[in-house]
């Protein structure tokens, strides 16, 4: 029996090898009628998936309103509540009670007022103002537009959220097509900054002042891997645009770093297609010209993009259909991003399977054929079986009935991946304890429903878990309460797959590479006192660690391993085996500390290691703890298990530029010590 099974397996393998394009089994089955209590025939332009009633499952919302290029009838948006098993009850009238009809092009679920539930933002068109509907925590919405939003009458087509100014609150970006959907002079996109109780329009100070016709999409994404969110814009008419974030939420137009595209692009989605860790771009209706071919642009490793559409589609795969949207998802659990395209005409959604290097092959038969005009699509596990299901919003032509496709493929078993984690010991946001993490999963989608992220403080004991909030794109943000801790990030997806980041250390309240040398003179005119050179561990052992009473002068030795840039411990100056351990200064500390050196040497700052005044005498007051600012202190590295624990004012670590004269000062102090010992010896023999 084993032999027969083996031979059958061989035959199947050979058959698959000979015909690699054998049609796979149908994985997505359309079950809208059996799962929706009500299916409208509205003109649906957008769809959002999220748990609006906080019961642990995914609900569905649709954006509705008639009109392609000219104004049609206003319609109500839709709210469908999940029973936990993937069946939905239409509760639009209850959940949106008193909300006027409108013409909505896009909707966004995000926690705008920072109260722990998902609010609803509408990007409206044909003169209908954008709106904010606040959630009461149970999934019932109230119109808060008049108190939160400035008056905006632009024609909007898309809205996205991100914490642009890093204050922990979600800000908003609205695209604008001006006073016409298509054609005309174009409009100025808008940035609204969240104050916690309202939005302030800061477009003029944060965005390039450019009028662009027919901007249809916006994505927040870190294109240059510098731990801030940049902006990628999809334009139907002119070339797409790329705005680079300077780290403070101010943007520069660097669209010259992206390739030319056609004039019919409707949406772009960004994610790592070729597995190199950098986000790439998949665009629908990319061109060339007015053609409907899809496009793939690969990140060049600097945040710019190169058109690789000809190289990265298999033969007969880029078929040139008129499409409207796409989503990136690992459909076959092989740890790369495949692409599902929402087809406008012909109306069958399409799957492109990735080979792991960005090479995409059209794979028919996986999604059940439905002849409809899809304008948007989104994915989430709506029936809680561990797979991502597909929801499509339909309009413009055909029956205009929205669809739900249940995924009967294998469950997601891949854990989330950490692209970047903020290292507070190195640089960036250490002053406030803010930790940012760039985390991706098997689904790339601008919504906070995918992952549960927590910041684990002191993971050795897991003493405290701090929730990290979604702050746009694939970014999450948490705040450590105090310095002197280690931290790790734990990411769990809705299927229960879990990942842990590396362990990092935040030893003091400081900003790493932004440190500048403080002003002030260094006074080395006084000779060192005995206390300044004694070498006992109770005070500031600043020059040498002696080997006992009556020991002769020791010549400091620089340990080569302590000069490596990967060791963020200070440049240690050690003596021979005297037994006492010298205290650490913050001289020449590279930005990423992994070191656990047990000895280093400082020059007396006028303070003991415990913070008490040094009573050993006048000393050599070089004050390396903070040049020109007496009274600072650093504690020994060894007392914290190799983790730096400093009580400096923020200028004691992270940048070698902050201590350019420290080595010279130590050398001069050593010379003074030798001189004093020579003078003492001369007096004893005189």
C-alpha positions as CSV (number, residue, x, y, z in Angstrom):
1,X,0.0,0.0,0.0
2,X,2.9,2.4,0.8
3,X,4.4,1.6,-2.5
4,X,1.2,2.4,-4.4
5,X,0.8,5.6,-2.5
6,X,4.3,6.6,-3.3
7,X,3.9,5.9,-7.1
8,X,0.7,7.9,-7.2
9,X,2.4,10.8,-5.5
10,X,5.2,10.6,-8.1
11,X,2.7,10.6,-10.9
12,X,0.8,13.6,-9.5
13,X,4.1,15.5,-9.0
14,X,5.2,14.8,-12.6
15,X,1.8,15.9,-13.9
16,X,2.0,19.1,-12.0
17,X,5.5,19.7,-13.2
18,X,4.5,19.1,-16.8
19,X,1.5,21.4,-16.5
20,X,2.2,24.0,-13.8
21,X,-0.8,26.1,-14.9
22,X,-3.3,23.4,-14.0
23,X,-6.4,25.3,-12.8
24,X,-6.6,25.2,-8.9
25,X,-9.6,24.4,-7.0
26,X,-12.1,27.2,-6.5
27,X,-11.1,28.9,-3.2
28,X,-13.5,31.9,-3.0
29,X,-17.2,31.2,-3.3
30,X,-19.8,34.0,-3.6
31,X,-22.3,33.6,-0.8
32,X,-23.9,37.1,-0.6
33,X,-27.5,36.0,-0.7
34,X,-27.2,33.5,2.1
35,X,-25.1,35.8,4.3
36,X,-26.6,39.3,3.9
37,X,-30.1,40.0,5.3
38,X,-30.5,42.8,2.8
39,X,-28.7,43.5,-0.5
40,X,-29.3,46.9,-2.0
41,X,-28.8,48.0,-5.5
42,X,-27.1,51.2,-4.6
43,X,-24.2,52.8,-6.4
44,X,-21.4,51.7,-4.0
45,X,-18.0,53.3,-4.4
46,X,-16.2,52.1,-1.2
47,X,-16.2,49.4,1.5
48,X,-14.7,49.3,5.0
49,X,-14.3,46.3,7.3
50,X,-14.0,46.7,11.0
51,X,-15.4,45.8,14.4
52,X,-17.7,48.8,15.0
53,X,-19.7,47.4,17.9
54,X,-16.6,46.0,19.8
55,X,-17.9,42.4,19.9
56,X,-14.8,40.8,18.4
57,X,-16.0,40.2,14.8
58,X,-15.7,42.1,11.6
59,X,-18.7,44.2,10.4
60,X,-19.1,45.7,6.9
61,X,-19.9,49.2,5.8
62,X,-20.5,50.5,2.2
63,X,-20.1,54.0,0.8
64,X,-22.9,54.9,-1.6
65,X,-24.0,57.8,-3.8
66,X,-24.9,58.0,-7.5
67,X,-22.7,59.7,-10.1
68,X,-19.6,59.0,-12.0
69,X,-18.6,62.3,-13.5
70,X,-21.9,64.1,-13.0
71,X,-24.1,64.5,-9.9
72,X,-26.7,61.7,-9.2
73,X,-29.0,60.9,-6.4
74,X,-27.8,61.0,-2.8
75,X,-28.0,57.6,-1.1
76,X,-27.6,56.2,2.4
77,X,-24.4,54.4,3.3
78,X,-24.8,50.9,4.7
79,X,-24.0,49.2,8.0
80,X,-24.1,45.4,8.2
81,X,-23.5,43.8,11.6
82,X,-21.8,40.4,11.9
83,X,-23.3,37.7,14.1
84,X,-19.8,36.2,14.8
85,X,-20.2,33.5,12.1
86,X,-20.1,35.6,9.0
87,X,-23.8,36.3,8.6
88,X,-24.8,40.0,8.5
89,X,-27.9,41.9,9.5
90,X,-28.6,45.2,7.9
91,X,-28.8,47.8,10.7
92,X,-28.2,50.9,8.6
93,X,-31.3,52.8,9.9
94,X,-30.5,52.1,13.5
95,X,-26.7,52.8,13.4
96,X,-26.9,55.9,11.2
97,X,-30.1,57.3,12.6
98,X,-30.6,60.9,11.6
99,X,-27.7,61.0,9.3
100,X,-28.6,62.8,6.0
101,X,-28.2,61.0,2.6
102,X,-25.1,62.0,0.7
103,X,-22.8,61.1,-2.2
104,X,-19.9,59.3,-0.7
105,X,-16.8,58.2,-2.7
106,X,-14.8,56.7,0.2
107,X,-15.2,55.8,3.9
108,X,-12.6,55.2,6.6
109,X,-12.9,53.5,9.9
110,X,-10.4,54.9,12.5
111,X,-10.4,55.9,16.1
112,X,-10.5,59.7,15.6
113,X,-11.3,60.8,19.1
114,X,-9.0,58.3,20.7
115,X,-11.6,56.6,22.9
116,X,-11.0,53.0,21.8
117,X,-13.7,52.5,19.1
118,X,-13.8,53.0,15.3
119,X,-15.3,56.2,14.1
120,X,-16.5,56.8,10.5
121,X,-15.0,59.4,8.1
122,X,-16.7,60.1,4.8
123,X,-15.0,61.6,1.7
124,X,-18.0,63.1,-0.3
125,X,-18.3,64.5,-3.7
126,X,-20.4,66.9,-5.9
127,X,-20.3,69.6,-3.2
128,X,-21.4,67.4,-0.3
129,X,-19.2,68.3,2.6
130,X,-16.9,65.6,4.1
131,X,-18.3,64.2,7.4
132,X,-17.1,62.7,10.7
133,X,-19.5,60.3,12.5
134,X,-18.4,59.5,16.0
135,X,-19.0,56.0,17.5
136,X,-20.6,55.7,20.9
137,X,-18.6,52.5,21.6
138,X,-21.5,50.2,20.7
139,X,-21.5,50.9,16.9
140,X,-24.1,53.8,16.8
141,X,-22.9,56.9,15.1
142,X,-23.5,60.6,15.7
143,X,-22.7,63.4,13.2
144,X,-19.9,65.5,14.7
145,X,-18.9,67.3,11.5
146,X,-19.8,70.8,12.6
147,X,-17.7,70.7,15.8
148,X,-14.7,68.8,14.4
149,X,-14.3,69.8,10.7
150,X,-13.5,73.1,9.1
151,X,-15.8,73.8,6.1
152,X,-14.5,71.9,3.1
153,X,-16.5,71.8,-0.2
154,X,-13.9,70.1,-2.4
155,X,-14.8,67.1,-4.5
156,X,-13.2,64.3,-2.5
157,X,-12.4,60.9,-3.8
158,X,-10.4,59.3,-1.0
159,X,-9.4,59.8,2.6
160,X,-6.7,58.2,4.7
161,X,-5.6,58.6,8.3
162,X,-2.2,58.7,10.0
163,X,-0.5,60.4,13.0
164,X,1.3,63.0,10.9
165,X,2.8,65.0,13.7
166,X,3.4,62.1,16.1
167,X,1.2,63.3,19.0
168,X,-0.7,60.0,19.2
169,X,-3.8,61.4,17.4
170,X,-4.9,60.4,13.9
171,X,-4.8,63.2,11.4
172,X,-6.6,63.1,8.0
173,X,-5.6,63.5,4.4
174,X,-8.4,64.2,1.9
175,X,-7.7,64.1,-1.9
176,X,-9.3,66.7,-4.0
177,X,-10.3,66.9,-7.6
178,X,-11.3,70.6,-7.3
179,X,-14.8,71.5,-8.4
180,X,-15.1,68.7,-11.0
181,X,-14.6,65.0,-10.7
182,X,-12.7,64.8,-14.0
183,X,-11.1,67.6,-15.9
184,X,-11.0,71.2,-14.8
185,X,-8.1,72.9,-13.1
186,X,-7.8,70.3,-10.3
187,X,-7.8,70.8,-6.5
188,X,-5.5,71.1,-3.6
189,X,-5.3,68.0,-1.3
190,X,-5.8,68.8,2.3
191,X,-4.2,67.8,5.6
192,X,-6.3,68.2,8.8
193,X,-4.4,68.0,12.1
194,X,-6.2,66.4,15.0
195,X,-6.2,68.5,18.3
196,X,-8.1,65.9,20.2
197,X,-11.4,67.8,20.0
198,X,-11.3,69.2,16.4
199,X,-9.3,69.4,13.2
200,X,-7.2,72.3,12.0
201,X,-6.4,72.7,8.3
202,X,-2.6,72.8,8.0
203,X,-2.4,72.2,4.3
204,X,-0.5,75.3,3.5
205,X,2.4,74.6,6.0
206,X,2.6,70.8,5.5
207,X,1.9,70.0,1.9
208,X,3.3,71.1,-1.5
209,X,0.9,73.7,-2.9
210,X,-0.1,71.9,-6.1
211,X,-3.4,71.8,-7.9
212,X,-3.8,68.3,-9.4
213,X,-6.8,67.1,-11.4
214,X,-8.3,63.8,-10.8
215,X,-6.5,62.5,-7.7
216,X,-8.3,59.3,-6.9
217,X,-6.3,57.6,-4.2
218,X,-3.9,58.3,-1.2
219,X,-1.8,55.8,0.7
220,X,0.4,56.5,3.8
221,X,3.5,54.3,3.5
222,X,7.2,54.5,4.5
223,X,8.9,54.3,1.1
224,X,12.4,55.1,2.3
225,X,12.4,53.0,5.6
226,X,13.1,56.0,7.9
227,X,10.3,55.2,10.3
228,X,7.9,58.0,9.1
229,X,5.0,57.8,6.8
230,X,5.3,59.2,3.3
231,X,2.4,59.8,0.9
232,X,1.7,58.1,-2.4
233,X,-1.0,59.6,-4.6
234,X,-2.8,58.0,-7.5
235,X,-4.0,60.3,-10.3
236,X,-6.3,59.4,-13.1
237,X,-5.1,62.1,-15.4
238,X,-1.5,63.4,-14.7
239,X,1.4,61.3,-13.3
240,X,1.1,59.8,-9.9
241,X,2.8,61.7,-7.1
242,X,5.1,60.9,-4.1
243,X,5.5,63.2,-1.1
244,X,8.4,62.6,1.3
245,X,8.0,63.1,5.0
246,X,10.8,65.0,6.7
247,X,10.1,63.3,10.0
248,X,8.1,66.1,11.4
249,X,5.0,65.7,9.2
250,X,6.0,68.2,6.5
251,X,6.1,66.9,3.0
252,X,8.2,67.5,-0.1
253,X,7.2,66.5,-3.7
254,X,9.7,64.0,-5.0
255,X,7.5,62.7,-7.8
256,X,10.6,62.7,-10.1
257,X,11.6,59.5,-8.2
258,X,8.6,57.5,-9.6
259,X,8.2,56.5,-13.3
260,X,5.8,57.9,-15.8
261,X,2.4,56.2,-16.0
262,X,-0.7,56.3,-18.1
263,X,-3.6,58.6,-17.8
264,X,-6.2,56.1,-16.5
265,X,-4.7,54.9,-13.1
266,X,-7.5,54.4,-10.6
267,X,-5.7,52.9,-7.6
268,X,-2.3,52.0,-6.3
269,X,-1.5,49.6,-3.5
270,X,1.9,49.3,-1.9
271,X,3.7,46.4,-0.3
272,X,6.8,44.3,-0.6
273,X,6.3,42.3,-3.8
274,X,9.8,41.0,-4.4
275,X,10.8,40.2,-0.8
276,X,13.6,42.7,-0.3
277,X,12.0,44.5,2.6
278,X,11.1,47.6,0.7
279,X,7.6,48.6,-0.4
280,X,6.7,48.3,-4.1
281,X,3.8,49.7,-6.1
282,X,1.0,47.8,-7.9
283,X,-1.2,50.1,-9.9
284,X,-4.5,49.3,-11.8
285,X,-5.1,50.8,-15.2
286,X,-1.4,51.9,-15.2
287,X,-1.1,52.3,-18.9
288,X,0.8,53.0,-21.1
289,X,-1.3,56.0,-22.3
290,X,-5.0,55.3,-22.0
291,X,-4.4,51.5,-22.0
292,X,-5.7,49.4,-19.1
293,X,-2.7,47.3,-18.3
294,X,-1.6,46.9,-14.7
295,X,1.7,48.3,-13.5
296,X,4.4,47.2,-11.1
297,X,7.1,49.6,-9.9
298,X,9.9,48.2,-7.7
299,X,11.5,50.2,-4.9
300,X,15.2,51.0,-5.8
301,X,16.2,50.9,-2.1
302,X,16.2,54.7,-1.7
303,X,12.5,55.4,-1.8
304,X,12.4,55.8,-5.6
305,X,10.7,53.4,-8.0
306,X,11.5,51.7,-11.3
307,X,8.9,50.5,-13.7
308,X,9.2,46.7,-14.0
309,X,5.8,46.0,-15.5
310,X,7.2,44.2,-18.6
311,X,9.5,42.0,-16.6
312,X,7.2,41.0,-13.8
313,X,4.1,39.8,-15.5
314,X,4.0,36.2,-16.8
315,X,3.0,35.9,-20.5
316,X,-0.7,36.5,-21.2
317,X,-1.2,37.6,-17.6
318,X,-1.4,41.4,-18.0
319,X,-4.6,41.3,-20.0
320,X,-5.5,45.0,-20.2
321,X,-8.9,44.9,-18.6
322,X,-10.6,48.0,-17.2
323,X,-10.1,47.7,-13.4
324,X,-10.8,49.9,-10.4
325,X,-9.1,48.6,-7.3
326,X,-6.7,45.9,-5.9
327,X,-5.6,44.4,-2.6
328,X,-2.3,42.7,-1.6
329,X,-2.7,39.5,0.3
330,X,-0.8,36.2,0.8
331,X,-3.5,34.0,-0.7
332,X,-1.5,30.7,-0.7
333,X,0.3,31.1,2.7
334,X,3.8,31.0,1.0
335,X,4.9,34.2,2.7
336,X,4.7,36.5,-0.3
337,X,2.1,39.0,-1.4
338,X,-0.3,38.0,-4.2
339,X,-2.7,40.4,-5.8
340,X,-6.4,40.4,-6.2
341,X,-7.8,42.9,-8.7
342,X,-11.3,44.3,-8.5
343,X,-12.5,44.2,-12.1
344,X,-14.8,46.8,-13.6
345,X,-15.1,45.3,-17.0
346,X,-15.1,42.4,-17.7
347,X,-16.6,41.9,-14.3
348,X,-14.6,39.0,-12.8
349,X,-12.2,39.6,-10.0
350,X,-8.7,38.3,-10.9
351,X,-5.9,36.7,-8.9
352,X,-2.2,37.1,-9.6
353,X,0.0,34.6,-7.8
354,X,3.5,35.8,-6.8
355,X,6.5,33.6,-7.0
356,X,8.2,35.4,-4.1
357,X,10.3,37.7,-6.3
358,X,7.5,39.8,-7.6
359,X,6.8,37.8,-10.8
360,X,3.0,37.7,-11.1
361,X,1.0,35.0,-12.9
362,X,-2.7,35.3,-13.7
363,X,-4.4,32.4,-12.0
364,X,-8.0,31.8,-13.0
365,X,-10.5,29.6,-11.3
366,X,-9.7,30.6,-7.7
367,X,-12.4,33.2,-7.4
368,X,-15.9,32.3,-8.4
369,X,-16.9,34.1,-11.6
370,X,-19.4,37.0,-11.1
371,X,-20.4,39.5,-13.8
372,X,-20.5,42.7,-11.9
373,X,-18.8,46.1,-12.0
374,X,-16.6,46.3,-8.9
375,X,-15.4,49.7,-7.8
376,X,-13.7,48.7,-4.6
377,X,-12.7,45.6,-2.6
378,X,-11.5,44.8,0.9
379,X,-10.5,41.6,2.8
380,X,-10.8,40.3,6.4
381,X,-11.7,37.1,8.2
382,X,-15.5,37.7,8.5
383,X,-16.5,34.2,9.5
384,X,-13.6,33.6,11.9
385,X,-12.2,30.5,10.2
386,X,-8.7,31.7,9.9
387,X,-8.8,32.8,6.2
388,X,-9.2,36.2,4.6
389,X,-12.6,36.6,2.9
390,X,-13.3,39.1,0.1
391,X,-16.0,41.8,0.0
392,X,-16.6,43.9,-3.2
393,X,-18.5,47.2,-3.6
394,X,-20.3,47.4,-6.9
395,X,-21.7,50.3,-8.9
396,X,-21.7,52.2,-12.2
397,X,-23.3,49.4,-14.2
398,X,-24.9,45.9,-14.0
399,X,-27.0,44.9,-11.0
400,X,-24.9,47.0,-8.6
401,X,-25.3,44.4,-5.8
402,X,-22.4,44.1,-3.4
403,X,-20.7,40.7,-3.0
404,X,-19.2,38.6,-0.3
405,X,-16.8,35.8,-1.2
406,X,-16.0,33.3,1.5
407,X,-12.5,31.9,1.5
408,X,-12.4,28.1,1.8
409,X,-8.6,27.8,1.4
410,X,-6.0,26.9,4.1
411,X,-6.0,29.1,7.2
412,X,-3.3,31.8,7.7
413,X,-0.5,30.3,9.7
414,X,2.2,33.0,9.1
415,X,3.0,35.3,12.0
416,X,3.4,39.1,11.5
417,X,6.8,40.5,10.5
418,X,8.7,43.4,12.0
419,X,10.2,45.6,9.3
420,X,11.4,48.2,11.8
421,X,11.2,48.9,15.5
422,X,12.1,52.2,17.1
423,X,15.4,51.8,19.1
424,X,15.3,54.5,21.8
425,X,18.9,53.8,22.7
426,X,20.0,54.7,19.2
427,X,18.2,57.8,18.0
428,X,14.8,59.4,17.4
429,X,12.1,59.8,19.9
430,X,13.7,58.8,23.2
431,X,12.9,62.2,24.8
432,X,9.3,61.2,25.1
433,X,9.6,57.4,25.3
434,X,7.6,57.0,22.0
435,X,8.2,53.7,20.2
436,X,7.1,53.2,16.6
437,X,6.9,49.8,14.9
438,X,6.5,49.0,11.2
439,X,4.7,45.7,11.2
440,X,3.3,43.8,8.3
441,X,1.1,40.7,8.0
442,X,-0.4,38.6,5.2
443,X,-2.8,41.4,4.3
444,X,-1.8,44.9,3.3
445,X,-4.8,47.2,4.0
446,X,-5.1,50.7,5.5
447,X,-7.2,49.7,8.5
448,X,-6.5,48.9,12.1
449,X,-8.4,45.6,12.3
450,X,-5.6,43.2,11.4
451,X,-3.2,43.1,14.3
452,X,-3.1,43.3,18.1
453,X,0.2,45.0,19.0
454,X,1.5,45.4,22.6
455,X,4.6,47.0,24.0
456,X,6.1,44.6,26.6
457,X,8.0,46.5,29.3
458,X,10.8,44.5,30.8
459,X,10.0,41.3,28.9
460,X,12.2,39.2,31.2
461,X,9.3,39.4,33.7
462,X,6.5,40.8,31.4
463,X,5.7,43.2,34.1
464,X,3.6,45.5,31.9
465,X,1.9,45.3,28.5
466,X,1.1,48.6,26.9
467,X,-1.2,48.6,23.9
468,X,0.2,50.1,20.8
469,X,-2.2,52.1,18.6
470,X,-2.5,52.0,14.9
471,X,-1.2,55.3,13.5
472,X,-1.5,54.8,9.8
473,X,-0.2,52.5,7.1
474,X,1.5,49.6,8.8
475,X,2.7,51.7,11.7
476,X,1.9,51.2,15.4
477,X,2.8,53.6,18.3
478,X,3.3,53.0,22.0
479,X,4.8,55.1,24.8
480,X,7.1,53.8,27.5
481,X,6.3,55.3,31.0
482,X,9.8,55.8,32.3
483,X,13.4,55.3,31.3
484,X,15.5,52.5,32.7
485,X,13.6,49.7,31.1
486,X,13.9,47.1,28.4
487,X,11.1,46.6,25.9
488,X,9.9,44.2,23.2
489,X,7.0,44.3,20.9
490,X,4.5,41.4,20.5
491,X,2.3,41.3,17.4
492,X,-0.7,38.9,17.1
493,X,-2.9,38.6,14.1
494,X,-6.6,37.7,14.3
495,X,-5.8,34.1,13.5
496,X,-3.6,33.9,16.7
497,X,-0.2,33.9,15.0
498,X,2.3,35.7,17.1
499,X,5.7,37.3,16.6
500,X,8.1,38.9,19.1
501,X,10.6,41.6,18.1
502,X,14.1,41.9,19.5
503,X,14.6,43.2,23.0
504,X,15.6,46.9,23.1
505,X,16.7,49.1,26.0
506,X,15.8,52.6,27.0
507,X,18.2,53.7,29.6
508,X,17.7,57.4,29.8
509,X,15.6,60.3,28.6
510,X,17.5,61.5,25.7
511,X,17.5,62.1,22.0
512,X,20.3,60.1,20.3
513,X,21.7,61.6,17.1
514,X,20.3,65.1,17.8
515,X,22.7,65.7,20.6
516,X,25.0,68.7,20.2
517,X,27.9,69.6,22.4
518,X,26.7,71.9,25.2
519,X,28.4,75.2,25.6
520,X,30.9,75.9,28.3
521,X,34.6,75.8,29.1
522,X,36.4,72.9,30.7
523,X,38.6,73.7,33.7
524,X,41.6,71.5,34.1
525,X,43.7,73.9,36.1
526,X,43.4,72.2,39.5
527,X,45.4,69.1,40.4
528,X,43.4,65.9,41.1
529,X,42.6,65.1,44.7
530,X,43.2,61.6,46.1
531,X,39.4,61.0,46.1
532,X,39.3,61.7,42.4
533,X,41.8,59.0,41.6
534,X,41.3,56.6,44.5
535,X,39.3,54.0,42.5
536,X,36.9,52.8,45.1
537,X,33.4,51.8,43.8
538,X,31.4,53.9,46.2
539,X,32.1,57.3,44.5
540,X,33.0,58.6,41.2
541,X,36.1,56.5,40.3
542,X,37.2,58.9,37.6
543,X,40.7,58.1,36.4
544,X,42.0,54.8,37.5
545,X,41.0,51.6,39.3
546,X,43.9,50.8,41.6
547,X,45.1,47.5,42.8
548,X,45.3,48.4,46.4
549,X,47.0,50.7,48.9
550,X,50.4,51.8,47.9
551,X,50.0,50.7,44.3
552,X,52.0,52.6,41.8
553,X,50.6,54.6,38.9
554,X,48.7,52.5,36.3
555,X,48.7,53.3,32.6
556,X,45.2,53.1,31.2
557,X,44.6,50.6,28.4
558,X,42.0,51.2,25.6
559,X,40.2,48.0,24.8
560,X,39.8,47.6,21.1
561,X,36.5,45.8,21.3
562,X,35.0,48.7,23.1
563,X,35.6,51.0,20.1
564,X,33.4,49.0,17.7
565,X,30.4,50.9,16.5
566,X,28.0,48.1,17.3
567,X,28.9,48.4,21.0
568,X,27.1,51.4,22.4
569,X,29.0,51.3,25.6
570,X,31.4,54.2,26.1
571,X,35.0,54.1,25.0
572,X,36.3,52.2,28.0
573,X,39.7,53.1,29.5
574,X,40.7,50.2,31.8
575,X,43.6,49.5,34.2
576,X,45.3,46.3,35.1
577,X,43.8,43.8,37.5
578,X,43.4,46.0,40.5
579,X,40.0,44.6,41.6
580,X,38.0,47.8,41.6
581,X,35.8,48.7,38.7
582,X,35.9,52.2,37.3
583,X,32.7,54.0,36.6
584,X,31.4,54.6,33.0
585,X,31.5,58.0,31.3
586,X,29.4,58.7,28.3
587,X,32.3,59.3,26.0
588,X,31.9,58.3,22.4
589,X,28.8,56.2,22.7
590,X,27.6,54.9,19.3
591,X,23.9,54.9,18.8
592,X,23.0,51.2,19.1
593,X,24.0,49.7,22.5
594,X,24.4,46.0,22.7
595,X,27.5,46.0,24.9
596,X,27.8,44.9,28.5
597,X,31.3,46.1,29.3
598,X,32.2,46.0,32.9
599,X,34.7,48.8,33.3
600,X,35.1,52.3,32.0
601,X,36.7,55.5,33.2
602,X,35.5,59.0,33.7
603,X,36.9,62.3,34.7
604,X,35.4,63.8,37.9
605,X,32.3,65.8,37.3
606,X,32.1,67.0,40.9
607,X,29.5,64.3,41.8
608,X,29.7,60.8,43.1
609,X,28.0,57.9,41.2
610,X,25.1,58.1,43.7
611,X,24.5,61.7,43.0
612,X,26.0,63.1,46.2
613,X,28.7,65.8,46.0
614,X,32.2,64.6,45.7
615,X,34.0,65.4,49.0
616,X,37.4,64.3,48.0
617,X,38.9,67.7,47.3
618,X,39.0,70.2,44.6
619,X,39.7,67.6,41.9
620,X,40.0,68.0,38.2
621,X,36.6,69.4,37.3
622,X,36.3,68.5,33.6
623,X,32.6,67.6,34.0
624,X,32.4,65.0,31.2
625,X,28.9,64.2,32.3
626,X,27.7,67.4,30.7
627,X,30.4,69.7,29.5
628,X,29.9,73.2,30.9
629,X,27.0,72.0,33.1
630,X,28.3,70.8,36.5
631,X,26.4,68.3,38.6
632,X,25.6,65.5,36.2
633,X,26.3,61.9,36.9
634,X,26.4,58.5,35.2
635,X,26.0,55.2,36.9
636,X,28.1,52.1,36.4
637,X,26.9,49.9,33.5
638,X,27.6,46.7,35.4
639,X,24.9,47.4,38.1
640,X,22.1,46.9,35.5
641,X,23.2,43.7,33.8
642,X,24.9,45.4,30.9
643,X,22.0,47.9,30.2
644,X,23.0,51.5,30.3
645,X,21.4,53.5,33.1
646,X,22.3,57.1,33.1
647,X,21.0,60.1,34.9
648,X,22.4,62.7,32.6
649,X,20.3,65.6,31.3
650,X,20.1,64.1,27.8
651,X,23.5,64.7,26.5
652,X,25.3,61.6,27.7
653,X,24.8,59.1,25.0
654,X,23.9,58.4,21.4
655,X,26.2,60.6,19.5
656,X,30.0,60.7,19.5
657,X,29.8,64.2,18.3
658,X,28.6,65.3,21.8
659,X,32.0,64.5,23.4
660,X,34.6,65.4,20.9
661,X,37.2,66.4,23.5
662,X,36.7,63.6,26.1
663,X,39.6,61.4,25.1
664,X,41.9,64.4,25.3
665,X,40.6,65.4,28.7
666,X,41.2,61.9,30.0
667,X,44.7,61.9,28.7
668,X,45.4,65.3,30.3
669,X,44.0,64.1,33.6
670,X,46.2,61.0,33.5
671,X,49.2,63.3,32.9
672,X,48.3,65.4,35.9
673,X,48.0,62.2,38.0
674,X,51.5,61.1,36.9
675,X,52.9,64.5,37.6
676,X,51.4,64.5,41.1
677,X,52.8,61.0,41.8
678,X,56.2,62.1,40.6
679,X,56.1,65.3,42.7
680,X,55.0,63.2,45.8
681,X,57.9,60.7,45.1
682,X,60.3,63.6,44.8
683,X,59.2,65.1,48.1
684,X,59.6,61.7,49.8
685,X,63.1,61.2,48.5
686,X,64.2,64.9,48.8
